[in-house]
Amino acid sequence: MNLLFVTNNLYPYLNANSEIAYKLASVLKSEYDCNVTVLGYSDKERPDTDNPYGFNEYEMKAIGIGRRIMAKHENRVIKLIRLLLHPAAFLYVLHRERDYRYVLKTQYKNSIRRLCKKQKFDCIVCFRNPNDTLAGAIEAETGVPIIAYELDPWESDVGGIDDNVREFQYNIEKKCAAIITTKLLYSNYLNGEYRLPKCEVYCAEFPNIIEYKANDNILFSDGKIHCVFTGQLYDDIRNPRFTIELFSKLADDGIVLDIFGNDNGCLKDIVLPDNVIYHGEVKSEKATEYLLASDIVVNIGNTLTNQLPSKILTYISMGKPILNIIKVLDCPTLKYIDKYPLALSVLENDCLTDDVVMNTKSFCEQNRNQCVDFSIIKEVYYEATPEYVGKQLYEVIKNAL
């Protein structure tokens, strides 16, 4: 079976969604003898080395100035005026992007058409967000069956949901052979938030439960308790201000917060205390090494109740103690954290009371050397393993052909 996976970031700068695409491509290649090509892009210069996954990659070169400008402002519709006043805005118009919310759609469409002319694909699987992957594949009109792999709410990629977004989503999804989504997002179809298309809709967990081997590549050797967060930060759905203020109260206790990832500008107005260190973006493999070297891993939850940070399952896989900062009472992480024996959930609405600070301090000090055996984790969370979800995807593809 010849498959085309369409995602965003290519190796080695994988993000949460593209990492899922790579994991499932690896399972389909090794377990079901599928030939997989991954289409995506990179905002950074990629090293001139083969990826360790063993399948083909196709990089969209012409990301364009429009995307680089928009990257700073997506999900911030109120800053659209600043964007339009940017001196390079007229170049963006020349790229003929018809909707500022789907700035890569045309480039995906053209790249998919080129690839389908070079070789025959049995199925195209589009991992979104970004929404551009699916919109571009549909508009490419290749005649190849398309499966939408929905990992995020549509509104998280376009700054909100309205009737126009719902209509666009429905018109795109109704042309798919099948949809794979999370149980959380499926609830949006059932409650009428999204229009349910006529194609088959399947639910799957994030395939992030894998066994990690500790290594000595990175070691924190200053004797302090290092708590590590990796991932994207946002002003709206995943703001780190409360977490930083909490750790500022722990500065005298030898407890450090290390932040790795793209802050999307939301740290620029925050004065970081000495025990909170922002390291910037690193390759996905390096981020994993820092997590494995940590004493505590930190999850910052979303304000959205229909979006699960997929990294929570990665953290669980590592068996590390998890400090789970949640922003809403019905945070979807709690379904998974409540089954995990080494976790403390802190609700932002509880504010920085003395009890919150002391509970966090005690949790870090008492659990820094603790670990949950992976055999226990795999048994509890088996439906979130790559082999389980990979089999689900393979069956969906077979049914779509």
C-alpha positions in Angstrom: 0.0 0.0 0.0 1.4 3.4 -1.0 0.4 6.2 1.4 0.9 10.0 1.5 0.9 11.5 5.0 0.4 15.3 5.0 1.5 17.1 8.1 3.3 20.3 9.1 6.8 20.2 10.7 9.3 17.7 9.3 12.0 15.9 11.1 14.0 16.9 13.2 11.8 19.8 14.2 8.7 17.8 14.9 5.8 19.2 16.9 3.1 17.3 18.7 1.0 16.6 15.6 3.8 15.8 13.2 5.4 13.5 15.8 2.1 11.5 15.8 2.2 11.3 12.0 5.8 10.0 12.1 4.9 7.4 14.8 2.0 6.0 12.8 4.0 6.1 9.6 6.6 4.0 11.3 4.0 1.4 12.5 2.4 1.1 9.1 5.8 0.7 7.5 7.2 -1.9 9.9 4.0 -3.9 10.8 2.0 -3.6 7.6 4.6 -3.2 4.9 3.2 0.2 3.7 5.3 2.6 1.7 4.8 6.0 3.3 5.8 9.4 2.0 5.5 12.4 4.5 4.8 15.9 3.1 5.5 18.9 5.3 7.6 21.9 5.7 10.3 23.4 8.0 10.6 27.0 9.2 14.3 26.2 10.0 17.3 24.9 8.1 17.1 21.1 8.2 20.4 19.1 8.6 21.5 17.3 5.5 21.0 13.9 6.9 18.5 11.1 6.4 15.8 10.8 9.0 16.0 7.7 11.2 12.5 6.6 10.4 13.3 5.1 7.0 10.5 6.6 4.9 10.5 9.3 2.2 10.0 13.0 3.0 8.9 15.8 0.7 9.6 19.3 1.9 7.6 22.3 0.7 10.2 24.8 -0.1 8.1 27.9 -0.9 6.7 28.6 2.6 6.7 32.3 1.6 6.9 35.5 3.5 3.2 35.5 4.1 3.5 32.4 6.4 6.4 33.8 8.3 4.5 37.0 9.1 1.3 35.2 9.9 3.0 32.8 12.2 3.4 35.6 14.7 -0.2 36.5 14.6 -2.3 33.4 14.0 -5.0 32.9 16.6 -4.8 36.7 17.2 -7.4 38.1 14.9 -7.3 41.4 16.8 -3.8 42.0 15.4 -4.9 41.6 11.8 -4.5 45.4 11.4 -0.9 45.3 12.4 -0.4 42.5 9.8 -2.0 44.5 7.0 0.3 47.5 7.8 3.4 45.3 7.5 5.6 46.5 4.6 5.7 43.0 3.2 1.9 42.6 3.2 1.6 43.3 -0.5 3.9 40.3 -1.2 1.4 38.1 0.7 -1.4 39.3 -1.5 0.7 38.3 -4.6 0.8 34.8 -3.3 -3.0 34.7 -4.0 -3.9 33.4 -0.6 -7.7 33.8 -0.5 -8.3 33.4 3.2 -5.8 34.6 5.8 -6.9 31.7 8.1 -5.5 29.1 5.6 -2.3 30.6 4.5 -0.6 27.4 3.4 -3.6 25.8 1.6 -2.4 26.6 -1.9 1.1 25.4 -1.2 -0.2 22.1 0.1 -2.5 21.8 -2.9 0.3 22.3 -5.4 2.7 20.0 -3.6 0.2 17.2 -3.4 -0.6 17.5 -7.1 3.1 17.4 -7.9 3.6 14.3 -5.8 0.6 12.5 -7.2 1.9 13.1 -10.7 5.2 11.5 -9.8 3.8 8.4 -8.2 0.5 6.6 -7.5 -0.9 6.8 -4.0 -3.6 4.5 -2.6 -4.6 6.9 0.1 -3.8 10.4 1.5 -3.9 10.9 5.3 -4.0 14.6 6.4 -3.0 15.3 10.0 -4.5 18.6 11.2 -3.9 21.2 12.6 -3.0 23.0 10.5 -6.3 23.0 8.7 -4.4 23.8 5.5 -3.3 20.1 5.2 -6.8 18.9 4.6 -8.1 21.9 2.7 -5.1 21.7 0.3 -5.6 17.9 -0.2 -9.3 18.3 -1.0 -8.6 21.2 -3.4 -5.8 19.2 -5.2 -8.6 17.0 -6.6 -6.3 14.0 -7.2 -9.0 11.4 -7.1 -7.1 9.6 -4.3 -9.2 8.7 -1.2 -8.5 11.2 1.6 -8.7 10.5 5.4 -8.8 13.4 7.8 -6.9 12.8 11.0 -8.3 15.4 13.3 -6.0 16.1 16.2 -7.1 19.6 17.2 -10.4 21.7 17.1 -10.8 23.6 13.9 -11.2 26.8 15.8 -7.8 26.5 17.5 -6.1 27.1 14.1 -8.3 30.1 13.0 -8.8 32.1 16.1 -12.4 31.1 16.8 -15.4 29.4 15.3 -18.3 30.9 13.6 -20.9 29.9 10.9 -18.3 30.5 8.1 -15.8 28.2 9.7 -18.4 25.5 10.4 -19.6 25.7 6.8 -16.0 25.5 5.4 -15.2 22.6 7.7 -18.4 20.7 6.7 -17.7 21.2 2.9 -14.2 20.0 3.3 -14.9 17.0 5.6 -17.9 15.7 3.5 -15.4 15.0 0.7 -13.3 12.7 2.9 -13.4 9.0 2.7 -13.3 8.8 6.5 -12.4 10.9 9.6 -10.3 9.8 12.6 -10.6 12.1 15.6 -10.4 12.1 19.4 -13.3 11.3 21.6 -13.2 14.9 22.8 -13.5 16.3 19.3 -16.2 13.8 18.4 -18.3 15.2 21.1 -18.4 18.5 19.1 -20.1 16.6 16.3 -22.6 15.0 18.7 -23.6 18.3 20.4 -24.0 20.2 17.2 -20.9 22.4 17.5 -19.6 20.8 14.2 -21.9 19.5 11.4 -21.5 15.7 11.1 -20.5 14.7 7.6 -21.9 11.5 6.0 -18.5 9.7 5.9 -17.4 7.3 8.7 -16.0 8.9 11.8 -13.7 6.9 14.0 -12.2 7.8 17.5 -8.6 7.1 18.5 -6.3 8.1 21.3 -3.0 9.9 20.8 -0.4 7.2 20.1 2.1 8.5 22.6 2.5 5.6 25.1 6.0 4.3 24.2 8.9 3.1 26.4 11.7 5.6 26.8 15.2 4.6 27.8 17.1 7.0 30.1 20.4 8.2 28.9 23.3 10.3 30.2 23.4 12.8 27.3 22.0 15.5 29.5 22.3 15.7 33.3 21.3 18.4 35.7 24.2 18.3 38.1 23.6 21.4 40.3 21.7 19.4 43.0 18.5 21.3 42.5 15.1 19.9 41.6 14.6 20.5 37.9 11.0 20.6 36.6 10.8 20.6 32.8 8.1 21.9 30.4 8.4 21.3 26.7 6.1 22.5 24.0 4.3 25.5 22.6 3.0 28.4 24.8 0.2 30.8 23.8 -1.3 34.0 25.2 -4.8 32.6 25.0 -5.1 28.9 25.4 -1.8 28.0 27.2 -0.5 31.0 29.1 2.4 30.3 31.5 2.0 33.3 33.8 0.4 31.4 36.7 3.0 28.6 36.4 5.9 31.1 36.5 4.4 32.9 39.5 4.0 29.6 41.3 7.7 28.7 40.7 8.8 32.2 41.8 7.4 31.2 45.3 9.7 28.2 45.2 13.0 30.0 44.4 14.4 29.6 47.9 13.6 25.9 47.9 16.0 24.8 45.1 13.2 24.1 42.7 13.8 25.2 39.1 11.5 25.4 36.1 13.2 24.8 32.7 11.0 25.8 29.7 11.8 24.4 26.2 9.8 25.4 23.1 8.3 28.2 21.2 6.8 30.8 23.5 5.0 32.6 20.6 5.9 35.9 22.2 4.0 35.4 25.4 7.1 35.6 27.6 8.3 38.9 26.3 6.3 40.9 28.9 7.0 38.6 31.8 10.0 39.1 34.1 11.3 35.6 34.8 12.6 34.9 38.3 16.1 33.4 38.7 14.7 29.8 39.0 12.7 30.0 35.8 14.9 29.5 32.7 13.6 29.8 29.1 15.9 27.8 26.8 14.1 28.5 23.5 13.2 26.0 20.9 15.2 22.7 20.6 14.8 19.7 18.3 12.2 17.2 19.4 14.9 14.6 20.3 16.7 17.1 22.5 13.4 18.0 24.2 12.9 14.4 25.0 16.4 14.1 26.5 15.7 17.1 28.8 12.5 15.5 30.0 14.3 12.2 30.7 16.9 14.1 32.7 14.3 16.0 34.7 13.1 15.3 38.3 9.6 16.5 37.6 7.8 17.0 34.3 5.3 19.9 34.0 2.2 20.1 31.9 0.4 23.4 31.4 -3.2 22.6 30.4 -5.3 24.4 27.9 -8.3 26.7 28.4 -10.1 24.6 25.7 -12.0 21.7 27.2 -12.2 19.8 23.8 -8.4 19.8 23.3 -6.1 17.4 25.1 -2.4 18.3 25.1 -0.9 15.2 23.6 2.2 15.6 25.6 0.4 14.4 28.7 0.6 10.9 27.4 4.3 11.4 26.6 4.9 12.5 30.2 3.0 9.5 31.5 5.1 7.2 29.3 8.3 8.4 31.0 7.0 7.3 34.4 8.1 10.6 35.8 6.3 12.6 38.5 3.9 15.0 36.7 3.0 18.5 37.9 -0.2 19.2 36.0 -1.2 22.9 36.0 -4.9 23.0 34.9 -6.9 26.1 33.9 -10.4 24.7 34.0 -12.2 22.3 36.4 -13.2 19.9 33.6 -9.7 19.8 32.1 -9.4 16.8 29.7 -6.0 15.8 31.2 -7.7 14.7 34.4 -9.2 11.6 32.7 -5.6 10.4 32.2 -3.9 11.9 35.3 -6.4 10.4 37.7 -5.2 6.9 36.7 -1.6 7.9 37.2 0.0 7.4 40.7 2.7 10.1 40.5 0.8 13.3 39.8 -0.3 16.5 41.3 -3.0 18.7 39.6 -3.0 22.4 40.5 -6.0 24.5 39.5 -5.2 28.1 38.5 -8.5 29.3 39.9 -7.3 28.3 43.4 -4.8 31.1 43.1 -1.4 31.1 44.7 -2.5 30.3 48.3 0.0 29.1 50.9 -1.5 25.6 50.6 -1.0 25.5 46.8 2.7 26.6 47.2 3.3 24.1 50.0 1.6 21.2 48.2 3.7 21.8 45.1 6.9 22.1 47.2 6.1 18.8 49.0 5.2 17.0 45.8 8.5 18.0 44.1 10.6 17.1 47.2 9.0 13.8 48.0 8.7 12.4 44.4 11.9 13.6 42.7 13.4 10.1 42.6 10.2 8.2 42.0 9.3 6.4 38.8 6.3 4.2 37.5 7.3 1.0 35.8 6.5 1.1 32.1 4.8 -2.3 32.1 2.1 -0.8 34.4 1.7 2.2 32.2 1.3 0.2 29.1 -1.3 -2.0 30.6 -3.4 1.0 31.8 -3.0 3.1 28.7 -2.7 0.4 26.0 -5.2 2.0 23.7 -2.8 5.0 23.4 0.2 2.9 22.1 1.4 3.4 18.5 0.8 -0.3 17.7 -2.9 -0.1 18.8 -3.6 3.2 17.1 -1.6 2.1 14.0 -3.8 -1.0 13.6 -6.9 1.2 13.9 -5.5 3.5 11.2 -4.6 0.6 8.9 -8.1 -0.8 9.2 -9.7 2.6 8.4 -7.5 3.0 5.3 -8.4 -0.5 4.1 -12.1 0.3 4.5 -11.7 3.5 2.6 -10.2 1.9 -0.5 
